Amino acid sequence: MGSSPHAGQSRPDSGIRLPSQGMHSPHADPSSDSGESIDTAPFDGNRDQTRLEPASLLINHRRFPSADEDVSDDDHDGLLNHTQEEEKPVTWKSLPKKGQLAILTLARLSEPLTQTSLQAYMFYQLKSFDPSLPDSKISAQAGILQGTFTAAQFLTAVWWGRLADAGWMGRKRVLLIGLMGTCISCLGFGFSRSFVSAAIFRTLGGALNSNVGVMRTMIAEIIAEKKFQSRAFLLLPMCFNIGVIIGPILGGSLADPVNSFPQLFGPGSIIGGKDGVWWMKHWPYALPNVLSAIFIFSSLLAVFLGLEETHETSRYRVDWGRRIGKKIANLCSGRPRHYRRLDTNADDESLYMEGSVGTWSAPSSPTRSRMPMPRPHKRPGFRQIWTKNVLLTLLVHFLLAIHTSAFNAMTFVFLPTPRAPENSRDGFFHFGGGLGLPSARVGLATAIIGVVGLPLQIFLYPRIQGKLGTLTSFRTFLPFSPIAYLLMPFLVVLPRVPWIVWPCFTVVVSLQVISRTFALPAAIILVNNCVTDPSILGTVHGVAQSIASAARTLGPFIGGWGLGLGLANNMVGVIWWALAVEATIGWFVLWTIHEGKGIERPKQEPEEETD
């Protein structure tokens, strides 16, 4: 055991006697200590400050011993176990920060749940605004409503991304604004009585909503190691399939509840009373939007109370939402306030004795005391991110978003469109009409998309992506989409027999779902790995969301316009086949890009204290 000239001596100006055990000189090697002492007190000759630190802070850094060190069997086993843990394969259970990822997943789920819910009855809601309009006009209006939301996102997503990168705003505040805007838009759309009113509220929701780009940024900052990316970034597309399962069923079944559930809401019913529920009769498509708004507001509360800020400087700001959330959690759990011994816990902060009166103080957070807040630096401008690979990656992202969004919008219009007369078919290409499904069947048909996609995302995608890699799996499965688009219009020429139509519909949709399952998370990962400076991460994801929003504006608009034109001219398949050509072009562009290294941050280990 080493001793110090100051061991056992009291400082003349403090009146505090330092313990004699475990003291060493300022230049002594911490590893030479016998480990018997609890605290060490290096004295640097400064009479104004003496610092005591738990010895565990000096030895909790794991390292392999040198050849001349004596290692016990327990220590040897611990080192082997630590090495084995690092070599374990990545699983869903091994994802870090699962609580934070769960909150982001809940918040992300609110948008596809709302979108798919209203798409199940949008055709009938637009028809209720003006029953005299032909089906081709309704199809065009549906495309416009889809486009107004994403057009507003296109105009504002980049600026929301810049705000998310600003230290005074941060990621969490932008996300809260987006959720609140989605909630207001959802309620306004449900209580609309005209096409203009519905379009206004859809535009408002898009202008205030930049959730996807912010969530991608936060996941990239929460997940520090690249090996977890394939599963972490899959959570956001997975929410779409969950929303596709739940949303259409809720929207299709709860739309026009007075007629759908007359025993509950109609005249003379349990809830409706003598005349029925008046507001459900006046706004027949408001109920599913009210339920969606409740879910969105619940996710907003979860973000406010439980989500941590991830911005490199904003995370040091006081978060009142997190403080309130912790107090509520303590009250609900009934846990009493505990006090720990500062000299025995390995995670305790350093203690400081300042001044001549021996005042004790401790930093409020170990993270903040060991990792001081970084100094803000000038963020690179837009021109510094426009490399050839970034531009081509964003182009792939744009082309992918066009045909996937057009497919979704066209499917929700194609399914309820009435069937064409039998004698209207002329040759191989001249045929029109849709599948003529009622609202409830539309919900069931679109739920098939989620039922097929969710197991693929949970079980199949991580394994195949881990073996093939992000870019290779993207290139392998993207061609399934154009095949699905080529086959989709031929469903209307099949015999009108359920046991023929439904299996064929499931096969065609499954091709597109398999392609999208591998393409969407791969596109997100490729965009994320193009970034080399963390200070522009939110901006780049904002640009990507803006580009995707532009594509999701053009996709439904062109798809709805082309579908309406095809219905009017008895050539409903032309727009589907044009979509197949566009998807094929995107596949060719995919062979011109490479995956970047990104901004992977290795695990940080505590450093040894030096004098």
Order of alpha helices (4+ residues) and beta strands (2+ residues): beta-beta-alpha-alpha-alpha-alpha-alpha-alpha-alpha-alpha-alpha-alpha-alpha-alpha-alpha-alpha-alpha-beta-beta-alpha-alpha-alpha-alpha-alpha-alpha-alpha-alpha-alpha
